[in-house]
């Protein structure tokens, strides 16, 4: 019977998600603009709702289907 020998796990893995003490914090990449200041009130409502959705679902980017669900949750519908 052949015995399979596995290599030990690599120990040089660098978790880029963790913050390295002493390094400058990196800017988070955003799918949309970093500021909602120049938006109309309706667009600002949508932007805030999308940001809340992304935070709640731990998503950096969303799909069109997810965006559609956010829009529908705000009460918009096609006549």
ABEGO torsion letter per residue (X at the ends): XBBBBBBBBBAABBBAABBBBGBBBBBBBBABBABAAABBAAAAAAAAAAAAAAAAAGBABBBAAAAAAAAAAAGBBBX
